[in-house]
Amino acid sequence: MKHKKKFAETVMGGTSMRKMKKVIPVVSGCLMSVMLMGTTCFAAGDTSAVTQPLDNLKTLVIAVIGAVGVIILAKNVMEFAQAYQQQDSSTMNSALKGIVAGVMMAGISTVLSFLGF
Protein backbone atom coordinates (compact mmCIF):
# COMPACT_ATOMS: atom_id res chain seq x y z
CA MET A 1 0.00 0.00 0.00
CA LYS A 2 2.93 2.38 0.48
CA HIS A 3 3.73 2.38 -3.22
CA LYS A 4 0.30 3.51 -4.34
CA LYS A 5 -0.30 7.24 -4.57
CA LYS A 6 -3.63 8.81 -4.01
CA PHE A 7 -5.42 9.88 -7.16
CA ALA A 8 -5.77 13.49 -5.97
CA GLU A 9 -2.07 13.76 -5.19
CA THR A 10 -1.21 12.40 -8.62
CA VAL A 11 -3.52 14.80 -10.43
CA MET A 12 -2.60 17.85 -8.36
CA GLY A 13 1.12 17.29 -8.72
CA GLY A 14 1.72 16.18 -5.15
CA THR A 15 -0.39 18.79 -3.36
CA SER A 16 -2.95 17.42 -1.01
CA MET A 17 -6.65 18.14 -1.20
CA ARG A 18 -6.56 19.81 2.22
CA LYS A 19 -4.23 22.49 0.90
CA MET A 20 -6.39 22.99 -2.18
CA LYS A 21 -9.51 23.36 -0.03
CA LYS A 22 -7.79 26.26 1.73
CA VAL A 23 -6.38 27.92 -1.39
CA ILE A 24 -9.50 27.94 -3.58
CA PRO A 25 -11.64 30.17 -1.29
CA VAL A 26 -8.77 32.61 -0.79
CA VAL A 27 -8.14 32.94 -4.54
CA SER A 28 -11.82 33.26 -5.38
CA GLY A 29 -12.30 35.86 -2.63
CA CYS A 30 -9.39 37.92 -3.95
CA LEU A 31 -10.74 37.76 -7.49
CA MET A 32 -14.23 38.74 -6.37
CA SER A 33 -12.95 41.73 -4.37
CA VAL A 34 -10.93 42.98 -7.34
CA MET A 35 -13.91 42.64 -9.68
CA LEU A 36 -16.25 44.50 -7.33
CA MET A 37 -13.90 47.40 -6.64
CA GLY A 38 -15.19 50.53 -8.28
CA THR A 39 -13.59 53.88 -8.84
CA THR A 40 -15.38 57.15 -9.30
CA CYS A 41 -14.49 59.07 -12.43
CA PHE A 42 -14.92 62.83 -12.41
CA ALA A 43 -15.09 64.08 -15.99
CA ALA A 44 -15.80 67.48 -17.41
CA GLY A 45 -19.09 68.14 -19.15
CA ASP A 46 -17.51 68.70 -22.57
CA THR A 47 -16.01 65.48 -23.90
CA SER A 48 -15.56 66.59 -27.52
CA ALA A 49 -11.82 67.12 -26.97
CA VAL A 50 -11.49 63.43 -26.21
CA THR A 51 -13.94 62.00 -28.73
CA GLN A 52 -13.11 64.25 -31.71
CA PRO A 53 -9.88 62.40 -32.68
CA LEU A 54 -11.71 59.09 -32.41
CA ASP A 55 -14.53 60.38 -34.62
CA ASN A 56 -11.98 61.59 -37.15
CA LEU A 57 -10.28 58.19 -37.14
CA LYS A 58 -13.62 56.43 -37.58
CA THR A 59 -14.49 58.68 -40.52
CA LEU A 60 -11.09 58.04 -42.12
CA VAL A 61 -11.33 54.26 -41.74
CA ILE A 62 -14.85 54.19 -43.17
CA ALA A 63 -13.76 56.36 -46.11
CA VAL A 64 -10.79 54.08 -46.83
CA ILE A 65 -13.02 50.99 -46.72
CA GLY A 66 -15.47 52.67 -49.09
CA ALA A 67 -12.70 53.64 -51.53
CA VAL A 68 -11.23 50.13 -51.52
CA GLY A 69 -14.75 48.78 -52.08
CA VAL A 70 -15.18 50.95 -55.18
CA ILE A 71 -11.84 49.72 -56.54
CA ILE A 72 -12.77 46.08 -55.90
CA LEU A 73 -16.16 46.66 -57.48
CA ALA A 74 -14.65 48.18 -60.66
CA LYS A 75 -12.05 45.38 -60.93
CA ASN A 76 -14.64 42.64 -60.59
CA VAL A 77 -17.06 44.27 -63.05
CA MET A 78 -14.29 44.24 -65.67
CA GLU A 79 -13.41 40.65 -64.73
CA PHE A 80 -17.06 39.63 -65.07
CA ALA A 81 -17.27 41.27 -68.51
CA GLN A 82 -14.19 39.38 -69.70
CA ALA A 83 -15.50 36.10 -68.29
CA TYR A 84 -18.88 36.68 -69.92
CA GLN A 85 -17.20 37.32 -73.26
CA GLN A 86 -15.18 34.10 -72.95
CA GLN A 87 -18.13 32.10 -71.49
CA ASP A 88 -16.07 31.07 -68.44
CA SER A 89 -18.60 30.17 -65.77
CA SER A 90 -16.18 29.66 -62.87
CA THR A 91 -14.57 33.08 -63.38
CA MET A 92 -18.03 34.65 -63.75
CA ASN A 93 -19.04 33.12 -60.41
CA SER A 94 -15.87 34.42 -58.75
CA ALA A 95 -16.37 37.88 -60.27
CA LEU A 96 -19.98 38.02 -59.05
CA LYS A 97 -18.82 37.25 -55.52
CA GLY A 98 -16.26 40.04 -55.85
CA ILE A 99 -18.93 42.44 -57.11
CA VAL A 100 -21.12 41.70 -54.10
CA ALA A 101 -18.16 42.21 -51.76
CA GLY A 102 -17.27 45.47 -53.48
CA VAL A 103 -20.84 46.76 -53.21
CA MET A 104 -20.90 45.87 -49.52
CA MET A 105 -17.61 47.65 -48.87
CA ALA A 106 -18.55 50.68 -50.97
CA GLY A 107 -21.90 51.00 -49.19
CA ILE A 108 -20.61 50.53 -45.66
CA SER A 109 -20.55 54.25 -44.96
CA THR A 110 -24.20 54.61 -45.98
CA VAL A 111 -25.23 51.66 -43.86
CA LEU A 112 -23.30 52.89 -40.81
CA SER A 113 -24.70 56.40 -41.10
CA PHE A 114 -28.21 54.91 -41.41
CA LEU A 115 -27.60 52.92 -38.20
CA GLY A 116 -26.39 56.03 -36.41
CA PHE A 117 -22.67 55.42 -36.21
Secondary structure, 3 states (H helix, E strand, C coil): CCCCCCHHHHHCCCCCHHHHHHHHHHHHHHHHHHHHCCCCCCCCCCCHHHHHHHHHHHHHHHHHHHHHHHHHHHHHHHHHHHHHHHCCHHHHHHHHHHHHHHHHHHCHHHHHHHHCC
